Amino acid sequence: MNRRDRALTALDHREPDAVPIWELGIDPPHAESITGKQWIGTSKETNLDRRGIERHNADIMVECHNKLDFVMIRAISSDPDGWRPQRFPDGTFTDEWGRIRMYDPRTKSTIPFRTLIKTPEDFEAMAFPDAHAPGRMYGLEYVVKRVKGDMAVAAEVRAPFATAWEMLGVTGFCQILHEKPQFIRKVIEKMTDFNIELIKMVVDAGADMIVSNGDIAEKNGPMVSPKYFDQIFLPNMKREVEAAHKKGVKFIKHTDGDLNLILEGLANTVDGLHSLDPSASMDIEYVKEKYGKRLVLMGNVSVDKLCRGTKDEIVKDTKRCIRVAAPGGGYFLNSSNTWYADAKLENCMAMVETGRKFGKYPIKL
Amino acid sequence: MKSQSALENVERGIVDLVTSEELKARVKKALDAKADPIDVIGSIRKALDEVGERYEKKEYFLMELIVAGNLATEIMNILRPYFKADMQAPRGRVVIGTVQGDLHDIGKNLVAAMLTSLGYTVTDLGVDVKPEKFVEVVRNEKPQVVAMSGLLTVGLPYMKTTIDALKTAGLKDKVKTIVGGRPLTKEYAKEIGADAYGTDATEAVRIIGGWVESKEAKKR
């Protein structure tokens, strides 16, 4: 059974030869440590063009995943050919959704920081991205070619909730949702239409699974009330799931936070949940028992412990996750978020080693 | 009595998240009924306390916290002209920032917005704030409280560095320090010498309020 088969078997709620291990994200500094190669964070560091940088970094990530023997790699769609961000004197720049991003040299990645889209009028006036723009599949196709069917490819499609939240700013999004929920509904529907096109394209390009990234909850609960979640966001998520199913792939929702108040609705909609953060009251044993036949579960190894815990704690946490969630299949071992730059690599490796040692089926823990 | 009922309407307006126009009309009604503007601020505080409690009980969510904070801020802006003299002696001064090494600001912004809406003077230093910047601003602005936020573990040592820098500058005993953010624990906050740890925005605001009120009480 190769790594891709292991992933697909687990996605199909069957027991593979061993618990599949992966991470939705590995921050570049860890990938550098694992491969010994240097990630390119900005164009200032290289003579390569934008596509060259994408290929270079994808090569590092594929090599990193190969060294870790992970079963699946995340791949994202690219900015289209010819896309030029608006750049500001402080080094920040825009993305296609009007978010202003800041480069973080420590993690060698960018984070949305501010936004150009502050009002419904700004949204109406913006040039809405075209899913079919030439070059959109560049990075994903490159990754698919590099892994050659050995590893599964999880195509990340950013959740409309998160894109809208970031695009309008947290305060703006909440205020507009409160005052003009119909406008937010329209934004979400439009972004969902975009995602549906993207889902078709990424599967045609070779993706094995869709992972909807972007948080919908924080440690106290969903970011918006279950009422809004059920009325506006969940129906649109269902449209994305249907699009994925039409193309024959599973749709997994990633989110941080405490999902317990909206778990039933999610379980009736998506095929799986990533990353089940124990520090936000997500009890994987409970979720497995109640929804394990319907939902593929990914994660629950405490990311906080990866950052601040000891190796022994990680071993214990990993064994717990395997013991309660792996029997019967439908479980992927990964952290309860990603391998942050500030996670201790020795702890991350302890999770992987423990997974290899105790993750062989039948589980004997 | 008339003004009391109008004040209660202001309080309910924030808790029930009425529209900005509706809340402004309620505030106007209270002021027309000769309510003391200081009592309107009291209504805002009570309302935000209740919103915070509902959030903790999971009856309200992040969205409601933010909307209530926005409403309160709007009303504070309306009331500002009534407090020309008091503005020189605001409820309390807080310096807040995301510590060095960290660019995340959602939690920090939420705390800053809630404090502002409660009538505090908040100096928001932004993200990736170096310890020396905290020291400089504390020295110049003489706040009662320094609030430090961080989402990433890498930022945590800088919380300690900042607290140590305040000590070295002889300022630590003149301010209260509070830290907050996902990777923190109460024990860690204690270990680095912070006076308190806020598990979430509402708790941080409550702790800061407790400090400032007790300082005010001492002055009296």
Interface residues (C-beta under 8 A of the other chain):
Chain A: M102 D104 R106 I111 F113 V170 T171 C174 Q175 L177 H178 E179 E218 K219 N220 G221 P222 M223 V224 S225 Y228 L261 S279 D304 C307 R308 Y340 A341 D342 A343
Chain B: L17 T19 Y55 E56 K58 Y60 F61 L62 M63 E64 I66 V67 N70 G101 L103 H104 D105 I106 N109 L110 A113 L152 T153 V154 R182 P183 D200
